[in-house]
């Protein structure tokens, strides 16, 4: 094996005012040129580890650090940030958070200038980095004109130009649509072996074929196991499920079949491997309609949008183009589409963040435009809205108070507030963080808190913008369970998502937005058989759907919701 380029020895990291460390006695090594996937439940210390490896902890972010983290022979606690930056490059979830300039070329140049790269060399590095990520020819484009996928590729280009030995990707595709996610990971393939790559990610289906080794962290921030992906998923499947760690969907299917006596060997990690294994074992696979979902609705609409168009003041093109949508009352409704298609813009009109013109947006039959007399106070009693960025809605400096805030301003008794807050703390696994400042939480914890705060009040319509991104499986399942309980009370949940597996598992109805227009609205199950529509909207079916399609061939009822039947091994619902 190549020499170790990362050595972590008995590392513990504890933030101020926190009783427990975010990372506890963590030890591992990474060989030069390896690609390593770091897994763990939300709040297990993955991002803390990233911040320690690039030196932001403890140099810029205060924390108590015990043990050692060595990268390229530099101790991250004592080496300068300048020295560490030349060795370690990090791409974070939100690329805009690390942008410092206004144009593509200037953004790539910024890091080079800080490293004092000579001007004659700088131009070549910028050109080469942009070519590597497919942004050549866009040197002078404004960052405001980039799509979400292009911004993330630019963030990677800025890192590649500095030629670090180690590249760390901290959930780089969290905000990307399915097509952009797949494209981003395809772009990483040529970098394997040339750089040491660490990936923190929940979307495993798209990146697992790049991975040499997996590290799994426990909820307490210690090391559960490490090894080749197949070995880890096969031997630790029960513990991974207990902790809520995602595994590739086809791997999950194969493990389910294994528990029923059908063994795929080797354990598949990708769609192609699952298809080959199923062929070799002659597993009879069929696609059939599953049990129909029903809406607990009296036919009334929770929300209606009528031919809504909208252009931002600084926008060059309309964000919405005569978009029309109907959200049935009492249902679980998904709004999907590619980055930049207008999903958040459309949703913001439901709560009048962008006030709609008269006669365009209705909530429970009431026109929400200011001209129609809808007050903001009345509208917020009807509609709860969770922003894509959780920090945009935090108003207190304590998790407990954040959950209690909406109840207090509505005059609830303290006893009732306390009971409701305790219930939410437990449901969203935030009990140990009740006294913490919301802004100090991990990204996954912030997301859970933002969703929980809106669920506390109990509006009749909840609009959740990417509620599950960055969440582990356990938290996602708990969140969905709570949506279903709300549905039983007649509450409508509209969720915006890029998670197409979640759409098929949960949504009763779905609308697809592309280039500001609604191009599909109907049953979620019927969406996935429409190849041209999916291509146009840059959406991709879940991996098990792709397996079923490959095994079944072309003579299938593509309009039907799907299950996979595997002989007497039992059904495994997509």
C-alpha positions in Angstrom: 0.0 0.0 0.0 1.1 3.6 -0.7 2.3 5.7 2.2 -0.3 7.2 4.5 -1.1 10.8 3.6 -3.6 11.3 6.4 -3.1 9.9 9.9 -5.7 10.6 12.7 -4.6 9.4 16.1 -7.0 9.4 19.2 -8.6 12.6 17.9 -11.3 14.2 20.1 -13.0 17.6 19.3 -15.4 19.3 21.6 -17.1 22.7 20.9 -17.4 25.3 23.6 -20.5 25.0 25.8 -21.0 21.4 24.7 -20.8 18.6 27.3 -20.0 15.9 24.8 -17.3 15.9 22.1 -18.4 15.9 18.5 -15.5 13.5 17.7 -14.3 11.0 20.3 -11.0 9.0 20.2 -11.0 8.7 16.5 -8.1 6.9 14.8 -7.6 6.0 11.1 -5.2 6.3 8.2 -5.7 7.1 4.5 -3.2 6.0 1.9 -2.0 8.4 -0.8 -4.3 8.2 -3.8 -7.2 6.5 -2.0 -10.8 7.6 -2.4 -12.5 7.2 1.0 -16.2 7.6 1.8 -17.0 8.8 5.3 -20.4 7.7 6.5 -22.3 8.2 9.7 -25.7 9.4 11.0 -26.4 13.1 11.1 -24.5 14.8 13.9 -21.8 12.0 14.1 -19.0 14.5 13.6 -18.4 14.1 9.8 -18.2 17.9 9.1 -16.2 18.4 12.3 -13.7 16.0 11.0 -13.5 17.8 7.7 -13.0 21.2 9.5 -10.2 19.6 11.6 -8.4 18.1 8.6 -8.2 21.4 6.8 -7.2 23.3 9.9 -10.3 25.6 10.3 -10.5 23.8 13.7 -8.9 25.1 15.8 -7.4 28.0 13.9 -10.7 29.8 12.9 -13.3 27.8 14.7 -12.9 27.5 18.5 -12.8 24.0 19.8 -10.9 21.8 22.3 -8.8 19.4 20.3 -7.1 16.3 21.8 -5.0 13.9 19.9 -3.5 14.6 16.4 -4.6 14.9 12.8 -1.7 14.8 10.3 -2.2 15.7 6.6 0.7 15.4 4.2 3.0 15.3 7.3 1.5 18.6 8.7 -0.1 18.7 12.1 -3.3 20.6 11.5 -3.3 22.0 15.0 0.2 23.7 14.6 0.7 24.2 10.9 -0.4 27.5 9.4 -3.6 27.7 7.4 -1.6 28.8 4.4 0.5 25.7 4.5 -2.6 23.5 5.0 -4.5 25.2 2.2 -1.8 24.2 -0.3 -2.2 20.6 0.8 -6.0 20.2 1.5 -8.8 21.6 -0.6 -12.5 21.4 0.6 -15.7 21.7 -1.4 -18.6 22.3 0.9 -22.4 21.8 0.6 -23.1 25.4 -0.4 -20.6 26.6 -3.0 -21.8 30.2 -2.6 -20.6 30.2 1.0 -17.0 29.9 -0.3 -17.2 32.2 -3.3 -15.3 35.5 -2.9 -15.5 37.2 -6.4 -18.0 37.9 -9.2 -16.8 36.0 -12.3 -15.8 32.4 -13.0 -12.1 33.1 -13.8 -11.7 35.5 -10.9 -13.0 32.9 -8.5 -10.5 30.3 -9.7 -7.7 33.0 -9.5 -8.6 34.0 -6.0 -7.0 31.0 -4.3 -4.0 31.2 -6.6 -3.4 34.8 -5.7 -3.4 33.9 -2.0 -0.8 31.2 -2.7 1.3 33.7 -4.6 1.3 31.7 -7.8 3.2 33.6 -10.5 0.9 35.3 -13.1 2.3 33.5 -16.1 1.5 30.2 -14.4 -1.9 31.3 -13.1 -3.5 31.6 -16.5 -2.6 28.1 -17.4 -3.9 26.7 -14.1 -7.2 28.5 -14.5 -7.7 27.2 -18.0 -6.8 23.7 -17.1 -9.0 23.6 -14.0 -12.0 24.9 -15.9 -11.4 22.3 -18.6 -11.4 19.6 -16.0 -14.8 20.5 -14.7 -16.4 21.3 -18.1 -16.6 25.1 -17.6 -14.2 26.1 -20.4 -15.4 29.1 -22.3 -17.2 30.5 -19.3 -14.3 32.5 -17.8 -16.1 35.8 -17.9 -19.5 34.7 -16.9 -21.0 36.2 -13.7 -21.5 33.8 -10.8 -25.1 35.0 -10.6 -25.8 33.4 -14.0 -24.5 29.9 -13.0 -26.8 27.0 -12.2 -26.5 25.1 -9.0 -24.5 22.3 -10.7 -22.2 24.9 -12.4 -21.5 26.6 -9.1 -20.5 23.3 -7.5 -18.2 22.5 -10.5 -16.6 26.0 -10.1 -16.0 25.4 -6.4 -14.2 22.2 -7.4 -12.2 24.0 -10.2 -11.0 26.6 -7.7 -9.7 23.8 -5.5 -8.1 21.9 -8.4 -6.3 25.0 -9.6 -4.4 25.1 -6.3 -3.2 21.5 -6.9 -3.8 20.1 -3.4 -2.7 16.5 -2.7 -6.0 16.0 -0.7 -9.5 16.9 -1.9 -12.4 16.7 0.7 -16.0 16.9 -0.5 -18.4 17.6 2.3 -21.8 16.6 0.9 -21.0 18.5 -2.4 -24.3 17.4 -4.1 -26.7 18.1 -1.3 -28.4 20.9 -3.2 -28.1 19.5 -6.7 -30.8 17.9 -8.9 -30.4 14.2 -9.8 -28.8 14.8 -13.2 -26.3 17.4 -11.8 -25.4 15.0 -9.0 -24.6 12.2 -11.4 -22.6 14.6 -13.6 -20.6 15.9 -10.6 -19.5 12.4 -9.6 -18.7 11.4 -13.2 -16.4 14.4 -13.2 -14.5 13.0 -10.2 -13.6 9.7 -11.9 -10.5 11.1 -13.7 -9.2 12.5 -10.4 -9.0 9.1 -8.7 -5.5 8.1 -7.9 -4.1 11.6 -8.9 -5.5 13.0 -5.6 -6.4 11.6 -2.3 -10.2 12.1 -2.1 -12.4 12.1 1.0 -16.2 12.2 0.4 -18.8 12.9 3.0 -22.1 12.0 1.4 -25.6 10.6 1.9 -26.3 10.0 -1.8 -24.4 6.8 -2.2 -26.0 5.4 -5.4 -24.2 8.0 -7.6 -20.7 7.8 -6.0 -20.2 4.3 -4.7 -18.4 3.1 -7.8 -15.6 5.7 -7.1 -15.0 4.5 -3.6 -12.0 2.3 -2.4 -12.8 2.3 1.3 -15.5 3.3 3.7 -15.2 4.8 7.2 -18.3 4.7 9.4 -18.7 6.9 12.4 -21.0 6.2 15.3 -23.6 8.7 16.7 -21.0 9.6 19.3 -18.3 10.4 16.8 -16.1 7.3 17.2 -15.1 4.8 14.5 -17.6 2.0 14.1 -15.8 0.2 11.2 -13.7 0.7 8.1 -13.0 -1.4 5.0 -14.0 -2.1 1.5 -17.6 -1.0 0.7 -19.0 -4.6 0.1 -17.4 -5.9 3.3 -18.8 -3.0 5.4 -22.3 -3.2 4.0 -22.4 -7.0 4.3 -21.0 -7.4 7.8 -22.4 -4.2 9.5 -25.8 -4.0 7.8 -27.8 -4.3 11.1 -25.7 -1.6 12.8 -25.9 0.7 9.8 -29.7 0.4 9.8 -29.8 1.0 13.6 -27.7 4.2 13.2 -29.7 5.3 10.2 -26.8 5.2 7.7 -27.8 5.1 4.1 -26.5 2.3 1.9 -27.0 2.0 -1.9 -30.5 1.1 -2.7 -29.6 -2.0 -4.8 -27.4 -3.1 -1.9 -30.3 -2.7 0.5 -32.5 -4.8 -1.9 -29.8 -7.5 -2.1 -29.5 -7.6 1.7 -33.2 -8.0 2.0 -33.2 -10.9 -0.4 -30.2 -12.4 1.4 -32.2 -12.5 4.6 -34.8 -14.5 2.8 -32.4 -17.0 1.3 -31.5 -15.5 -2.0 -27.8 -14.6 -2.0 -26.2 -12.3 -4.6 -22.5 -12.9 -4.6 -20.7 -10.5 -4.8 -23.0 -8.1 -3.0 -24.1 -5.6 -5.7 -23.3 -1.9 -5.2 -24.5 -0.5 -8.5 -27.5 -0.9 -10.9 -25.3 -2.8 -13.4 -24.0 -5.2 -10.7 -27.6 -5.9 -9.5 -28.8 -6.6 -13.0 -26.0 -9.0 -13.7 -26.5 -10.8 -10.3 -30.3 -11.1 -10.9 -29.7 -12.6 -14.3 -27.1 -15.1 -13.1 -29.4 -16.3 -10.3 -32.4 -16.3 -12.7 -34.5 -14.4 -10.2 -37.9 -14.0 -11.8 -38.6 -10.2 -11.7 -41.8 -8.6 -12.7 -43.2 -5.1 -12.5 -46.7 -4.7 -11.3 -49.0 -2.1 -9.9 -48.7 -1.8 -6.1 -51.5 -0.9 -3.7 -53.1 2.3 -4.7 -52.6 5.2 -2.4 -55.6 7.3 -1.4 -55.9 10.9 -0.4 -57.6 11.8 2.9 -59.3 14.7 1.2 -62.8 16.0 0.7 -61.8 17.3 -2.8 -61.0 20.8 -1.6 -57.6 22.3 -2.7 -55.0 23.3 -0.2 -53.3 25.6 -2.7 -53.9 26.7 -6.3 -51.6 28.6 -8.6 -53.1 30.0 -11.8 -50.9 31.0 -14.7 -48.3 32.7 -12.5 -45.4 34.4 -14.1 -42.5 36.1 -12.2 -39.2 37.7 -13.0 -36.7 38.9 -10.3 -35.6 42.5 -10.6 -32.1 41.6 -11.5 -33.1 38.5 -13.5 -32.4 38.1 -17.2 -35.2 35.7 -17.8 -38.5 34.8 -16.1 -38.3 32.5 -13.1 -41.9 31.4 -13.6 -43.7 31.3 -16.9 -47.5 30.9 -16.6 -47.1 28.2 -14.0 -50.3 26.5 -12.8 -50.5 23.9 -10.0 -53.2 22.4 -7.8 -52.4 20.9 -4.4 -55.1 18.6 -3.0 -56.0 19.1 0.6 -54.9 16.5 3.1 -52.2 14.9 1.0 -48.4 14.6 0.7 -47.5 16.5 -2.4 -44.0 16.7 -4.0 -42.7 19.5 -6.2 -39.6 18.5 -8.2 -37.5 19.8 -11.0 -33.9 20.7 -11.9 -31.8 23.4 -10.2 -33.0 26.8 -11.2 -36.4 25.7 -12.5 -38.3 28.0 -10.1 -39.4 25.6 -7.4 -38.5 27.8 -4.4 -39.8 30.9 -6.3 -43.2 29.2 -6.8 -43.4 28.0 -3.2 -42.5 31.5 -1.9 -45.6 32.9 -3.5 -47.7 30.6 -1.3 -46.6 32.5 1.7 -46.3 35.9 -0.1 -42.6 36.2 0.4 -42.9 37.2 -3.2 -46.4 38.8 -3.1 -48.4 37.4 -6.1 -50.7 39.5 -8.3 -54.5 39.2 -7.6 -56.2 36.1 -8.8 -53.0 34.1 -9.2 -52.4 32.2 -5.9 -55.0 30.8 -3.5 -54.7 29.0 -0.2 -57.8 27.1 0.9 -59.7 29.1 -1.6 -58.5 32.5 -0.3 -56.6 34.9 -2.6 -53.2 35.5 -0.9 -52.4 38.7 -2.8 -52.1 41.9 -0.7 -54.8 43.5 -2.9 -57.3 40.9 -1.9 -56.9 41.9 1.8 -54.9 38.8 3.0 -52.8 39.9 5.9 -49.4 38.3 6.6 -50.6 37.3 10.1 -53.6 35.5 8.7 -51.5 33.8 6.0 -49.0 32.5 8.5 -51.8 31.0 10.5 -52.7 29.0 7.4 -49.3 28.2 5.9 -46.0 27.2 7.5 -42.9 27.6 5.4 -39.5 26.0 5.9 -36.7 27.7 4.0 -34.0 25.8 2.0 -31.4 27.5 4.2 -32.3 26.7 7.8 -30.4 29.7 9.2 -32.8 32.1 7.4 -35.5 31.3 9.9 -33.7 31.1 13.2 -34.7 33.9 15.6 -33.4 32.8 19.0 -30.1 31.7 20.5 -31.4 28.4 22.1 -32.8 25.3 20.4 -35.6 25.0 23.0 -36.6 28.6 22.5 -36.6 28.2 18.7 -39.1 25.4 19.0 -41.2 27.4 21.5 -41.1 30.7 19.7 -44.1 30.2 17.3 -46.2 28.8 20.2 -45.4 31.7 22.5 -46.3 34.4 20.0 -49.6 32.7 19.5 -50.3 32.7 23.3 -50.0 29.0 24.2 -49.7 28.2 27.9 -46.2 27.3 29.0 -47.2 23.8 30.1 -48.5 23.1 26.6 -45.5 24.7 25.1 -43.1 22.5 27.2 -45.0 19.3 26.3 -44.9 20.1 22.6 -41.3 21.1 22.6 -40.2 18.0 24.4 -42.1 15.9 21.9 -40.4 17.6 19.0 -36.9 17.3 20.6 -37.4 13.6 20.9 -38.9 13.1 17.5 -36.1 15.0 15.8 -33.3 13.6 18.0 -32.4 17.1 19.4 -32.8 16.3 23.1 -29.1 16.7 23.9 -29.0 20.0 22.0 -32.0 21.8 23.7 -29.6 24.4 25.3 -27.4 24.8 22.2 -27.3 27.8 20.0 -29.1 26.9 16.7 -26.3 28.4 14.6 -23.7 26.0 16.2 -25.5 22.9 15.1 -24.4 20.7 12.2 -26.1 21.2 8.9 -28.2 18.1 9.3 -29.2 19.2 12.8 -30.1 22.7 11.6 -32.3 21.2 9.0 -34.1 19.0 11.5 -34.6 22.0 13.8 -36.0 24.2 11.0 -38.6 21.5 10.1 -39.5 20.9 13.7 -40.1 24.6 14.4 -42.7 24.7 11.7 -44.4 21.5 12.7 -44.8 22.9 16.2 -47.5 25.4 15.2 -49.8 23.2 13.2 -50.8 25.3 10.2 -53.1 23.6 7.7 -50.5 23.7 4.9 -46.8 23.0 5.4 -44.4 24.0 2.6 -41.0 22.3 3.2 -38.1 23.3 0.9 -35.7 20.3 0.7 -36.6 19.0 4.2 -34.5 15.8 4.0 -31.3 17.0 2.4 -28.3 16.0 4.6 -30.4 13.7 6.7 -29.7 10.2 7.7 -32.2 7.4 7.1 -33.5 7.3 10.7 -34.3 11.0 10.7 -35.8 10.9 7.3 -38.1 8.0 8.3 -39.1 9.8 11.5 -39.9 12.9 9.6 -42.0 11.1 7.1 -43.9 9.3 9.9 -44.7 12.7 11.4 -46.0 13.9 8.0 -48.3 11.0 7.9 -49.6 11.7 11.4 -50.2 15.3 10.3 -52.0 14.0 7.2 -54.3 12.0 9.4 -55.3 15.4 11.1 -56.1 16.8 7.7 -52.9 18.8 7.3 -51.4 19.1 3.8 -47.6 18.7 3.3 -46.0 20.1 0.1 -42.3 19.2 0.0 -39.8 20.4 -2.6 -37.1 17.7 -3.1 -34.4 16.3 -5.4 -34.8 12.9 -3.7 -36.7 10.9 -6.3 -36.8 7.8 -4.1 -38.6 9.9 -1.5 -41.1 11.0 -4.1 -41.9 7.5 -5.1 -42.0 6.2 -1.5 -44.1 9.1 0.0 -45.8 11.4 -2.5 -49.4 10.8 -3.6 -49.2 13.6 -6.2 -46.3 15.3 -7.8 -45.7 18.4 -10.0 -42.7 18.8 -12.2 -41.4 22.3 -12.8 -38.9 22.9 -15.7 -37.8 26.3 -16.9 -40.5 28.0 -14.9 -43.4 25.9 -16.3 -45.3 23.0 -14.8 -44.8 20.2 -17.3 -46.4 17.4 -15.3 -48.9 17.0 -12.5 -50.4 13.8 -11.4 -49.7 10.5 -9.6 -46.1 10.0 -8.6 -46.1 6.5 -9.9 -46.9 7.5 -13.4 -44.1 10.0 -13.6 -41.2 7.5 -13.8 -42.2 5.7 -17.0 -42.1 9.0 -19.0 -38.6 8.9 -20.3 -38.7 12.1 -22.4 -40.3 14.1 -19.6 -37.7 12.9 -17.1 -34.8 13.8 -19.5 -36.3 17.2 -20.0 -36.6 17.8 -16.3 -33.1 16.3 -15.6 -34.7 13.8 -13.2 -33.6 10.2 -12.8 -35.6 7.2 -11.5 -34.5 5.5 -8.3 -31.9 2.7 -8.8 -34.4 -0.1 -8.1 -36.6 1.2 -10.8 -33.7 1.2 -13.2 -33.0 -2.5 -12.2 -36.6 -3.4 -12.8 -36.6 -1.8 -16.2 -33.4 -3.5 -17.2 -34.6 -6.9 -16.1 -38.1 -6.6 -17.5 -37.1 -5.3 -20.9 -39.3 -3.0 -22.9 -42.6 -4.8 -22.8 -43.8 -3.3 -19.5 -46.6 -1.1 -18.4 -44.6 2.0 -17.9 -47.5 4.0 -16.5 -47.8 1.6 -13.5 -46.3 2.0 -10.0 -43.8 -0.7 -9.5 -42.8 -3.4 -7.1 -40.2 -6.0 -7.7 -41.3 -9.6 -7.2 -38.4 -12.0 -6.6 -39.8 -15.6 -6.6 -40.7 -16.7 -3.1 -38.2 -14.4 -1.6 -41.0 -11.9 -1.3 -41.7 -8.5 -2.7 -39.4 -5.6 -2.2 -41.3 -2.4 -2.8 -39.5 0.4 -4.7 
